[in-house]
Amino acid sequence: MQQQTEQLASKTRAYRRLHKLVAVPLFAFMFLIGITGVLLGWKRQTGIAPPTITGSNTSADAWISLDSIQKIALARISSLSLDRQIERIDIRPDKGIAKVVFVKHYTEFQIDCTTGKLLSEEARLHDFVEHLHDGTILDRLFGTKNNPIKTSYTTITSLALITLSFSGFWMWFNPRRIRRIKAKH
């Protein structure tokens, strides 16, 4: 019994050292991931994601061309003196609108697919929060290609989280095993 409990106690101390070795240097990253994860989970409720507006017609037969939507977005973004490079245009058929998102800033335009009217012009704060969450912000800041910082950041923090979960479980479970062994004798 004594030898068995000493072995479990020794393993628990090793898990505690491993836990500290990982947790202390990565505390800020884990905290940031936790906060941004909560914000992303509640993005509609917190207002960091602009609501999707409904256009005048959901029938695609009545819509203007994608080229026209792009020209409307580019004309408006030029008037704001912001970078014109479009990342994507998301069509929402059930809403009859197109969301235009840009590469270098967090601006979103919602354009009525039938009339071409600009229905909404807002910041996509949830994209910024997502880029903080997954490390993309650093690749954008340094202008790296193929997201090497994001890939490294997510790999390191994910492996750290797995390690912390594993070591945390054993730090919780082993003392219970020791008490159970001692109670039997």
C-alpha positions as CSV (number, residue, x, y, z in Angstrom):
1,M,0.0,0.0,0.0
2,Q,2.7,2.5,1.0
3,Q,4.7,1.9,-2.2
4,Q,1.6,2.2,-4.3
5,T,0.5,5.5,-2.8
6,E,4.0,6.9,-3.0
7,Q,4.1,6.0,-6.7
8,L,0.8,7.8,-7.3
9,A,1.9,10.8,-5.3
10,S,5.2,10.9,-7.3
11,K,3.2,10.8,-10.6
12,T,0.9,13.5,-9.3
13,R,3.8,15.8,-8.5
14,A,5.2,15.1,-12.0
15,Y,1.9,16.1,-13.5
16,R,1.8,19.2,-11.4
17,R,5.3,20.2,-12.7
18,L,4.2,19.5,-16.3
19,H,1.0,21.5,-15.7
20,K,3.0,24.5,-14.4
21,L,5.6,24.2,-17.1
22,V,2.9,24.6,-19.7
23,A,0.4,26.8,-18.0
24,V,2.7,29.6,-16.7
25,P,4.3,30.6,-20.1
26,L,1.1,30.2,-22.0
27,F,-1.3,31.8,-19.5
28,A,-1.9,35.0,-21.5
29,F,-2.6,33.1,-24.7
30,M,-5.1,30.7,-23.0
31,F,-6.7,33.7,-21.3
32,L,-7.0,35.5,-24.7
33,I,-8.4,32.4,-26.4
34,G,-11.0,32.0,-23.6
35,I,-12.2,35.6,-23.7
36,T,-12.3,35.7,-27.5
37,G,-14.0,32.3,-27.6
38,V,-16.8,33.6,-25.3
39,L,-17.2,36.8,-27.4
40,L,-17.4,34.7,-30.6
41,G,-20.0,32.4,-29.0
42,W,-22.1,35.4,-28.1
43,K,-21.3,37.6,-31.2
44,R,-24.9,38.2,-32.1
45,Q,-26.0,38.9,-28.5
46,T,-23.1,41.2,-27.8
47,G,-23.5,43.2,-31.1
48,I,-20.0,42.6,-32.4
49,A,-21.5,41.0,-35.5
50,P,-23.7,43.3,-37.6
51,P,-27.3,41.9,-38.1
52,T,-28.1,40.7,-41.6
53,I,-30.6,43.1,-43.2
54,T,-33.4,41.8,-45.5
55,G,-33.4,43.1,-49.1
56,S,-36.4,44.1,-51.1
57,N,-36.7,40.8,-53.0
58,T,-35.5,37.2,-52.5
59,S,-36.2,36.1,-56.0
60,A,-32.9,35.7,-57.9
61,D,-34.7,36.5,-61.2
62,A,-35.0,40.1,-60.1
63,W,-31.4,40.6,-58.9
64,I,-28.8,42.8,-60.5
65,S,-25.5,41.3,-61.6
66,L,-22.6,40.4,-59.3
67,D,-20.5,42.8,-61.3
68,S,-22.9,45.6,-60.4
69,I,-22.8,44.7,-56.7
70,Q,-19.0,44.8,-56.8
71,K,-19.0,48.2,-58.6
72,I,-21.3,49.7,-56.0
73,A,-19.1,48.4,-53.2
74,L,-15.9,49.6,-54.8
75,A,-17.4,53.1,-55.4
76,R,-18.5,53.4,-51.8
77,I,-15.2,52.1,-50.3
78,S,-13.3,54.5,-52.5
79,S,-15.3,57.4,-51.1
80,L,-14.1,56.3,-47.6
81,S,-10.5,56.2,-48.7
82,L,-10.1,52.6,-47.6
83,D,-8.3,49.8,-49.4
84,R,-10.5,48.5,-52.2
85,Q,-9.4,44.8,-52.3
86,I,-12.5,42.6,-51.8
87,E,-12.0,39.4,-49.8
88,R,-15.4,38.0,-50.6
89,I,-19.0,38.7,-51.6
90,D,-21.5,36.5,-49.7
91,I,-24.9,36.2,-51.2
92,R,-27.7,35.5,-48.8
93,P,-30.5,34.2,-51.0
94,D,-33.0,34.0,-48.2
95,K,-32.4,37.7,-47.4
96,G,-32.0,39.0,-50.9
97,I,-28.7,40.7,-50.0
98,A,-25.0,40.5,-50.7
99,K,-22.4,41.0,-48.0
100,V,-19.2,42.5,-49.3
101,V,-16.1,42.0,-47.0
102,F,-12.7,43.6,-47.6
103,V,-9.2,42.1,-47.1
104,K,-7.3,44.9,-45.3
105,H,-10.0,46.2,-43.0
106,Y,-13.1,45.0,-41.1
107,T,-15.7,46.8,-43.1
108,E,-18.9,45.1,-44.3
109,F,-21.4,46.4,-46.8
110,Q,-24.8,44.8,-47.2
111,I,-26.2,45.6,-50.6
112,D,-29.8,44.9,-51.8
113,C,-29.4,42.4,-54.6
114,T,-32.5,43.8,-56.4
115,T,-32.1,47.6,-56.1
116,G,-28.3,47.8,-55.5
117,K,-29.0,50.1,-52.6
118,L,-26.5,50.1,-49.7
119,L,-28.5,48.8,-46.8
120,S,-25.8,48.6,-44.1
121,E,-22.2,49.8,-43.7
122,E,-20.7,48.4,-40.5
123,A,-17.5,47.2,-38.9
124,R,-17.1,43.4,-38.6
125,L,-15.8,43.4,-35.1
126,H,-16.4,39.6,-34.8
127,D,-13.8,39.1,-37.6
128,F,-11.3,41.1,-35.6
129,V,-12.1,39.0,-32.5
130,E,-11.8,35.8,-34.6
131,H,-8.4,36.9,-35.9
132,L,-7.3,37.6,-32.3
133,H,-8.6,34.2,-31.3
134,D,-6.8,32.2,-33.9
135,G,-3.6,34.3,-34.4
136,T,-4.5,35.5,-37.9
137,I,-4.0,39.0,-36.7
138,L,-0.2,38.5,-36.5
139,D,0.0,37.1,-40.0
140,R,-2.0,40.2,-41.2
141,L,0.2,42.5,-39.2
142,F,3.5,41.0,-40.5
143,G,2.1,40.4,-44.0
144,T,3.1,36.7,-44.0
145,K,1.7,34.3,-46.7
146,N,0.1,31.0,-45.9
147,N,-0.6,31.9,-42.3
148,P,2.6,30.4,-40.6
149,I,2.1,32.3,-37.4
150,K,-1.6,31.3,-37.2
151,T,-0.7,27.6,-37.8
152,S,2.1,27.7,-35.2
153,Y,0.0,29.6,-32.6
154,T,-3.0,27.3,-33.0
155,T,-0.8,24.2,-32.9
156,I,1.1,25.3,-29.8
157,T,-2.0,26.5,-27.9
158,S,-4.0,23.4,-28.8
159,L,-1.3,21.0,-27.7
160,A,-0.9,23.0,-24.5
161,L,-4.7,22.8,-23.9
162,I,-4.6,19.0,-24.4
163,T,-1.6,18.7,-22.1
164,L,-3.3,20.9,-19.4
165,S,-6.5,18.9,-19.6
166,F,-4.5,15.6,-19.3
167,S,-2.3,16.7,-16.4
168,G,-5.2,18.5,-14.7
169,F,-7.3,15.3,-14.8
170,W,-4.5,13.2,-13.2
171,M,-3.9,15.9,-10.6
172,W,-7.5,15.7,-9.7
173,F,-7.9,11.9,-10.0
174,N,-4.7,10.5,-8.3
175,P,-5.4,12.0,-4.9
176,R,-8.8,10.3,-4.9
177,R,-7.1,7.0,-5.8
178,I,-4.7,7.5,-2.9
179,R,-7.5,8.2,-0.5
180,R,-9.4,5.1,-1.8
181,I,-6.2,2.9,-1.3
182,K,-5.7,4.3,2.2
183,A,-9.3,3.7,3.1
184,K,-9.1,0.0,2.2
185,H,-6.2,-0.5,4.7
